[in-house]
Every structure is written in C-alpha cells, then in structure tokens.
C-alpha cells in the first residue's frame, strides 16, 4: 500500500511540474528585429546588418542576435523606447560589458527586468527597438524595430 502511495505521489508531482512548465513557456513572447546600420539614429555602420530574436520571459529577456558586417565585439546591447526613425532612451539593458560574437551570434539573457517594463514591450513592440554598440559606432552600430511577426 505504501508503494502505491509513493507511485501516485510521484505521478502527481510530474503532472504538476509539466503543468507549471507549460504555463511558464506560454508566458514567453518571441519578438523579432531586422537590423541595419542605416536604420540607426544617428547613422550606424553603413554595411552593418543582422537579425535579432528576443524571448521576453517573466523577469528577463533572452536574445539571439546575429550581426553581419558590423564587427565581432560589441560593448552593449539594448532595447530602446523609440519609434522607427527616432532615437530613444535605453529601456532594457541586454548586456553592458563587452561581448564577442561566437558562432556568428551574440546570445544570453538580460539581468532581471521589471515585469511592468516587459509588459509594455510585449503590448506594443513597434514602440521599441533593439540595437548593439561597438567601438567604431558607440551610439549604435545596427538597429531594428521590434515586431511580433517573424520575418520571412
């Protein structure tokens, strides 16, 4: 009888954990950006391009940024508040210490972010942009407006 209770408790625990994992991943939101130096304000790297995929979680943002022709070391990456063509203030720091491209990508997760700020980005991603900064373009090498629609 004790063995049956242990098995039942184990099964219940697995079901609860699976349900929690589903709820957690359902709360994650994917956002995308097509990066270019020409979109940066003021102008960034004229040859620079790339893509960004952000996963907005409950208290952080994880990123996979693939820069092209914009260098291999970046001092910082941010989400800024600002509409297309307008420079705006840093809204969320993705990273603030130099980071090197590895395997063609910059990857990681931001430090903890306020849930209210994440909710704003999720609600209206086009009001925000992602950019990355390098030594040659300290104001921003490449930039792209955020969108919930995956680029084709």
C-alpha positions in Angstrom: 0.0 0.0 0.0 2.8 2.4 0.8 4.5 1.7 -2.5 1.2 2.6 -4.4 1.0 5.9 -2.5 4.6 6.7 -3.4 3.9 6.0 -7.1 0.7 8.1 -7.0 2.6 11.0 -5.3 5.4 10.8 -7.9 2.9 10.8 -10.8 1.0 13.8 -9.3 4.4 15.6 -8.9 5.2 15.0 -12.5 1.8 16.3 -13.7 2.2 19.4 -11.6 5.7 20.1 -12.9 4.5 19.6 -16.5 1.6 22.0 -16.0 3.9 24.6 -14.5 6.4 24.3 -17.4 3.5 24.8 -19.9 2.3 27.9 -18.1 5.8 29.3 -17.9 6.5 28.8 -21.6 3.1 30.1 -22.6 4.0 33.4 -20.9 7.2 33.7 -23.0 6.8 36.0 -26.0 9.1 36.0 -29.1 9.9 39.3 -30.7 12.0 39.9 -33.9 14.0 42.6 -35.5 15.8 43.0 -38.8 18.9 45.1 -38.0 20.7 47.6 -40.2 23.2 50.4 -39.8 21.1 52.6 -42.0 18.2 52.4 -39.5 20.3 53.6 -36.6 19.8 57.2 -35.5 22.3 58.8 -35.9 23.5 56.6 -38.7 25.4 53.4 -37.7 27.6 51.1 -39.7 26.6 51.6 -43.4 27.4 47.9 -44.2 26.0 46.5 -40.9 23.0 44.2 -40.9 21.7 41.3 -38.9 18.7 39.8 -37.1 17.6 39.6 -33.5 15.2 37.2 -31.9 14.2 38.1 -28.3 12.4 35.9 -25.9 10.6 38.0 -23.4 10.2 36.0 -20.2 8.6 36.8 -16.9 11.6 38.7 -15.5 14.2 38.8 -18.2 14.8 39.0 -22.0 16.9 36.3 -23.7 18.4 37.1 -27.0 20.0 35.6 -30.1 21.5 38.4 -32.2 23.2 37.6 -35.5 25.2 40.7 -36.7 26.6 40.8 -40.2 29.4 43.1 -41.3 29.2 45.1 -38.1 32.2 43.7 -36.2 32.8 40.8 -33.9 32.9 42.6 -30.5 30.1 44.7 -29.0 30.2 46.9 -25.9 26.5 46.8 -25.2 23.1 45.7 -26.4 19.8 47.4 -25.5 16.1 47.7 -26.1 15.3 51.4 -26.5 12.0 53.1 -26.3 11.5 54.8 -29.7 9.6 54.6 -32.9 11.1 54.0 -36.3 13.5 56.7 -37.3 13.7 58.2 -33.8 16.4 57.8 -31.2 15.1 57.0 -27.7 16.4 56.2 -24.3 17.7 52.8 -23.2 14.7 50.9 -21.8 16.2 47.5 -21.1 19.8 46.5 -20.9 20.5 43.2 -22.7 24.2 43.4 -21.7 26.6 46.2 -20.7 30.1 44.5 -20.8 32.0 43.7 -24.0 30.7 40.6 -25.7 32.2 38.8 -28.6 30.3 37.1 -31.4 30.5 33.3 -31.1 29.4 31.1 -33.9 28.0 34.2 -35.7 25.8 35.1 -32.8 25.5 37.0 -29.6 23.5 35.1 -27.1 22.4 35.4 -23.4 19.8 36.8 -21.1 19.4 40.2 -19.6 19.7 40.9 -15.9 16.4 40.9 -14.1 13.8 43.3 -15.6 10.7 44.8 -14.0 7.6 42.9 -15.1 5.8 46.1 -15.9 8.5 47.1 -18.4 8.4 43.7 -20.0 4.6 44.0 -20.3 5.0 47.4 -22.1 7.4 45.8 -24.7 5.1 42.8 -25.2 2.0 45.0 -25.6 3.4 47.3 -28.3 6.7 46.0 -29.6 6.8 48.5 -32.5 7.4 51.3 -30.0 10.8 49.8 -29.2 13.9 48.9 -31.0 17.0 46.7 -30.3 20.5 47.9 -31.1 24.0 46.9 -30.5 27.0 49.2 -29.9 30.7 48.7 -30.9 33.9 50.7 -30.6 33.6 52.3 -34.0 29.9 53.1 -33.5 29.4 53.8 -29.8 26.0 55.3 -30.3 24.9 52.1 -32.1 26.2 50.0 -35.0 22.9 48.4 -36.1 19.3 48.8 -35.1 15.9 47.2 -35.8 12.3 47.9 -34.7 10.7 45.1 -32.7 7.8 43.1 -34.1 5.9 40.1 -33.0 5.8 38.8 -36.6 8.6 36.5 -37.6 10.4 37.8 -40.7 10.1 35.6 -43.7 
